[in-house]
Amino acid sequence: MRRPFRPAFALHLILPLLMATMAGSAHAGKVLDGIKQRGQLRCGVSNGVAGFSAADEKGRWSGLDVDICRAVAAAVLGQPDKVSYVPLNSQQRFAALQSGQIDILSRNTSWTLTRDASLGLLFTAVTYYDGQGFLLPRKLKVDDARQLKGAQVCTQSGTTNEKNLADFSRTHRLNIKPVVFDTYEAAFKAYFAGRCQAFTTDVSALSGIRNKEAPKPEDHVILPDLISKEPLGPLVRRGDEDWFTVVRWTVFALQEAEELGITQANADARRKTDDPAVQRLLGTGEDTGKLLGLDKDWAFRAIQAVGHYGEVFERNVGSRSVLKLPRGPNRPWSQGGLIYAPPVR
């Protein structure tokens, strides 16, 4: 006697195969689809912070944050120059991303719980570990931030710097008097004009201000004290996990490239290696791109466009830049730093 056909049993056999097939590819997501249709990535940057995002006299943008957008554009669109840069001040930056005016905010922005949990935005990865400090005239002979009791300190409104200054003053009972400005440029210009005894922001920015804006950089000193943690990184809107994943893994790809010794110059030659980790990253082994809605060469293009993370750092804020900042915590974890990328596999 023939046994009757059992649909439930057939589904039990077919469902695992169907799920496995679906897991092998990812939908691109509405933001990524829009970028591909437009042929351009819209990147929110600062109005001009040396080493991170600033335009020259010809309107060409450069900096660490700019290179992140260039790498994402290379991964997604095939060319790093397919980026429209939207300069934003501190008050504008989150609204521009929330409203869809930009696709990514790559603008020296600190990762905090409040920003991560209440703005409808997501931090994707840390691209620079920073901390807040103080810039002041050398002639004041101050060598400890706790000596700033009663001082007037210039800073920018709407930033973590403003809140950190208030916390530091209250904790140490310093009665610091903040002099607050709407823009970054107005704040540091007021400091150089003598309207306050010190200027406070992230140490990386202080180095740029001193080296590029001070009439005599040697007349100003950055105190060794750090009064906060400032992990900086790019943000995207909530609600499109596919786009979030693309941006996050582009950053991770640059960081893993440094671990594997893949540079902008040798990336093409390294594609001939037998190392499985290098093959995966450069698209000659497993096709990781299909999981992101991209092709297999996504990471290779990003690395060719800007180099690995160490190259991005040194060119923009490190030894090859005017800032001359040490790697410090921004070294790879294998060299005692905090830069640690999950494996691309």
Legacy VTK file of the C-alpha trace (Angstrom):
# vtk DataFile Version 3.0
C-alpha trace
ASCII
DATASET POLYDATA
POINTS 345 float
0.000 0.000 0.000
1.365 3.420 -1.010
2.051 5.778 1.848
0.251 9.128 1.511
2.312 12.219 0.679
3.043 14.248 3.806
3.551 17.956 3.034
4.846 18.697 6.535
7.527 16.038 6.158
8.554 17.463 2.770
8.826 20.937 4.259
10.963 19.505 7.024
13.402 18.327 4.358
13.267 21.452 2.180
13.271 24.200 4.835
16.904 23.744 5.972
18.050 23.899 2.341
15.973 27.033 1.746
17.344 28.734 4.859
20.913 27.846 3.914
20.390 29.369 0.468
18.949 32.554 1.955
21.845 32.818 4.422
24.345 32.746 1.568
23.311 36.193 0.326
22.142 39.473 1.787
19.675 42.046 0.528
21.479 45.279 -0.129
19.147 47.412 2.009
17.360 50.644 1.119
20.259 53.005 1.915
22.751 50.987 -0.118
20.238 50.679 -2.959
19.778 54.449 -2.946
23.530 55.079 -3.006
23.976 52.721 -5.958
21.098 54.321 -7.873
22.425 57.811 -7.144
26.009 56.800 -7.906
27.253 58.849 -4.979
27.789 58.538 -1.237
26.651 61.542 0.826
29.106 61.992 3.677
28.642 64.417 6.571
31.936 65.941 7.731
33.102 68.796 9.955
33.379 72.421 8.889
37.139 71.981 9.080
39.152 70.037 11.680
42.777 69.511 10.690
43.645 65.864 10.218
40.032 64.668 10.236
38.043 66.573 7.605
39.030 69.833 5.971
38.866 71.285 2.467
41.776 73.018 0.758
41.551 76.210 -1.311
40.384 74.139 -4.318
37.616 72.468 -2.340
39.352 69.094 -2.094
38.576 67.283 1.132
41.103 65.270 3.129
41.488 63.785 6.596
40.968 60.581 8.530
37.169 60.917 8.517
37.243 61.734 4.802
39.303 58.612 4.082
36.664 56.481 5.807
34.051 57.818 3.368
36.424 57.309 0.439
36.959 53.688 1.500
33.205 53.086 1.796
32.600 54.650 -1.625
35.315 52.451 -3.147
33.775 49.337 -1.578
30.223 50.201 -2.629
30.566 52.179 -5.867
33.957 51.050 -7.135
35.565 54.506 -6.945
36.678 56.492 -3.868
35.872 59.870 -5.424
32.147 59.216 -5.744
31.469 61.129 -2.525
29.526 64.329 -1.880
30.864 66.008 1.277
28.384 67.930 3.416
30.094 70.171 6.010
28.129 70.261 9.271
28.612 71.987 12.617
27.968 70.260 15.929
24.347 71.385 16.118
23.524 70.267 12.550
25.271 66.912 12.357
22.736 64.563 13.956
19.667 66.156 12.349
21.299 65.872 8.913
21.715 62.127 9.366
18.296 61.619 10.955
16.565 63.400 8.074
18.388 61.431 5.366
20.314 64.458 4.069
23.453 62.307 4.388
24.086 58.553 4.311
26.919 58.508 6.829
28.229 60.942 9.441
32.019 60.715 9.552
32.779 63.779 11.636
35.013 63.381 14.740
31.973 62.433 16.850
32.314 60.775 20.261
30.456 57.534 20.992
28.316 57.904 24.136
25.381 55.989 25.562
22.956 58.899 25.113
23.880 59.394 21.475
23.779 55.670 20.758
20.456 55.048 22.486
18.302 58.134 21.942
19.002 59.709 18.555
17.858 56.944 16.234
21.460 56.528 15.106
24.122 53.832 15.408
27.874 54.102 15.834
29.500 51.595 13.506
33.087 51.296 14.786
35.833 53.292 16.506
38.222 54.919 14.046
40.171 57.021 16.577
40.588 56.754 20.352
40.907 60.302 21.679
40.602 62.208 24.936
39.770 65.780 25.920
42.553 68.119 27.006
43.528 71.769 27.373
45.509 74.207 25.240
46.880 77.311 26.964
49.670 79.880 26.682
53.063 78.586 27.799
53.658 81.856 29.656
50.992 80.948 32.223
53.345 78.191 33.461
50.482 75.794 34.162
51.424 72.115 34.014
48.346 70.505 35.602
44.719 71.027 34.613
43.742 71.287 38.278
45.633 74.584 38.367
42.928 76.148 36.198
40.835 77.126 39.242
38.530 80.012 38.368
39.867 80.182 34.791
37.795 81.139 31.778
37.928 78.277 29.271
36.685 78.500 25.695
34.753 75.557 24.260
32.035 74.710 21.747
28.373 74.281 22.612
26.466 71.101 21.851
29.505 68.876 22.314
30.737 66.353 24.848
33.573 68.825 25.488
31.186 71.291 27.090
29.732 68.634 29.412
33.122 67.113 30.267
34.466 70.534 31.246
31.529 71.061 33.613
32.041 67.592 35.161
35.782 68.148 35.601
35.255 71.546 37.223
32.601 70.233 39.598
34.561 67.110 40.560
37.696 69.089 41.474
35.845 72.186 42.762
37.638 74.453 40.321
34.814 76.879 39.511
35.953 76.992 35.875
33.973 79.550 33.865
33.124 78.146 30.412
33.032 80.619 27.526
30.809 78.851 25.005
30.587 79.410 21.233
28.305 77.928 18.608
31.140 76.934 16.287
34.509 75.286 16.677
36.249 78.061 14.736
34.715 80.820 16.849
35.817 79.051 20.039
39.486 78.677 19.153
39.683 82.142 17.593
38.351 83.593 20.834
41.114 81.755 22.700
43.828 83.182 20.450
42.248 86.633 20.852
42.728 86.366 24.622
39.073 86.061 25.614
39.861 83.037 27.784
42.887 81.538 29.506
42.527 78.099 27.886
40.728 76.221 25.141
39.428 72.683 25.577
38.502 70.006 23.037
39.872 66.621 21.938
43.674 66.450 22.038
43.878 65.550 18.345
42.042 68.773 17.477
44.161 70.795 19.900
47.276 69.654 18.058
45.832 70.814 14.759
44.799 74.168 16.179
48.191 74.817 17.708
50.146 73.771 14.621
47.939 75.437 11.996
46.191 78.373 13.672
48.564 79.729 16.320
50.775 82.656 15.164
53.587 81.028 17.138
52.815 77.366 17.952
55.712 77.158 20.415
53.963 79.772 22.607
51.152 77.314 23.403
51.201 74.045 25.305
48.823 71.084 25.489
48.577 69.810 29.054
49.211 66.082 29.578
45.933 65.653 31.497
43.044 63.884 29.754
39.667 64.559 31.354
37.570 62.162 29.257
37.404 59.197 26.910
36.493 60.184 23.359
36.086 57.156 21.059
35.371 58.642 17.628
33.708 56.917 14.715
31.160 57.096 11.881
27.396 56.870 12.410
24.440 55.703 10.314
20.680 55.788 10.844
18.903 53.001 12.696
16.562 50.778 10.749
18.896 49.603 7.983
21.144 46.939 9.441
22.485 46.053 5.994
23.969 49.536 5.507
25.249 49.568 9.097
27.045 46.287 8.405
28.640 47.564 5.181
30.113 50.638 6.898
31.265 48.717 9.968
33.006 46.002 7.984
34.686 48.483 5.666
36.353 49.997 8.743
37.229 46.518 10.013
38.708 45.609 6.622
41.142 48.551 6.809
42.124 47.557 10.325
42.571 43.883 9.470
44.654 44.857 6.430
47.196 46.458 8.759
47.354 43.278 10.859
47.972 41.233 7.707
50.542 43.647 6.274
48.419 44.557 3.250
49.207 48.094 2.104
47.869 50.385 -0.582
51.010 49.664 -2.613
51.167 45.877 -2.248
47.454 44.969 -2.200
47.443 43.840 -5.822
50.579 41.689 -5.419
49.256 40.141 -2.189
46.270 38.710 -4.080
48.613 35.967 -5.288
49.299 34.710 -1.758
48.283 31.295 -0.409
47.305 32.802 2.976
43.558 32.100 3.416
43.022 35.213 5.593
44.567 37.445 2.925
42.603 35.682 0.175
39.323 36.269 2.008
40.074 39.954 2.553
41.253 40.619 -1.001
38.520 38.653 -2.758
40.528 35.747 -4.142
39.196 33.218 -1.630
35.719 33.034 -0.125
33.285 35.594 -1.506
32.489 37.687 1.588
30.995 40.458 -0.532
27.762 38.596 -1.246
26.972 38.666 2.482
27.103 42.482 2.368
25.253 43.011 -0.901
28.594 43.822 -2.577
30.931 42.032 -4.963
33.955 39.980 -3.905
36.467 42.828 -4.446
34.832 45.271 -2.006
37.638 45.222 0.597
40.401 45.147 -2.011
39.058 48.363 -3.532
38.779 50.052 -0.129
42.399 49.200 0.719
43.637 50.275 -2.708
41.807 53.575 -2.303
43.175 54.686 1.094
45.605 52.034 2.366
45.300 50.132 5.632
44.290 51.825 8.887
47.884 52.616 9.863
48.482 54.355 6.541
45.290 56.385 6.986
46.404 57.370 10.502
49.976 58.343 9.625
48.987 60.329 6.533
46.316 62.391 8.258
47.193 62.754 11.935
50.446 60.819 12.506
54.095 61.139 11.553
53.419 62.134 7.923
50.979 64.917 8.891
51.305 68.386 10.384
49.770 67.094 13.628
52.548 64.527 14.295
50.363 62.646 16.791
51.712 59.383 18.233
49.768 56.190 17.555
49.233 55.614 21.282
46.049 53.591 21.858
45.406 53.683 18.098
48.015 50.996 17.525
46.809 47.490 16.597
46.010 45.225 19.544
48.983 43.050 18.567
51.234 46.059 19.271
49.631 46.974 22.583
46.926 49.261 21.205
43.124 49.173 21.168
42.536 48.669 17.427
41.044 45.181 17.153
39.072 44.056 14.119
36.948 40.907 14.104
38.144 38.507 11.397
36.829 38.944 7.865
35.630 35.402 7.260
LINES 1 346
345 0 1 2 3 4 5 6 7 8 9 10 11 12 13 14 15 16 17 18 19 20 21 22 23 24 25 26 27 28 29 30 31 32 33 34 35 36 37 38 39 40 41 42 43 44 45 46 47 48 49 50 51 52 53 54 55 56 57 58 59 60 61 62 63 64 65 66 67 68 69 70 71 72 73 74 75 76 77 78 79 80 81 82 83 84 85 86 87 88 89 90 91 92 93 94 95 96 97 98 99 100 101 102 103 104 105 106 107 108 109 110 111 112 113 114 115 116 117 118 119 120 121 122 123 124 125 126 127 128 129 130 131 132 133 134 135 136 137 138 139 140 141 142 143 144 145 146 147 148 149 150 151 152 153 154 155 156 157 158 159 160 161 162 163 164 165 166 167 168 169 170 171 172 173 174 175 176 177 178 179 180 181 182 183 184 185 186 187 188 189 190 191 192 193 194 195 196 197 198 199 200 201 202 203 204 205 206 207 208 209 210 211 212 213 214 215 216 217 218 219 220 221 222 223 224 225 226 227 228 229 230 231 232 233 234 235 236 237 238 239 240 241 242 243 244 245 246 247 248 249 250 251 252 253 254 255 256 257 258 259 260 261 262 263 264 265 266 267 268 269 270 271 272 273 274 275 276 277 278 279 280 281 282 283 284 285 286 287 288 289 290 291 292 293 294 295 296 297 298 299 300 301 302 303 304 305 306 307 308 309 310 311 312 313 314 315 316 317 318 319 320 321 322 323 324 325 326 327 328 329 330 331 332 333 334 335 336 337 338 339 340 341 342 343 344
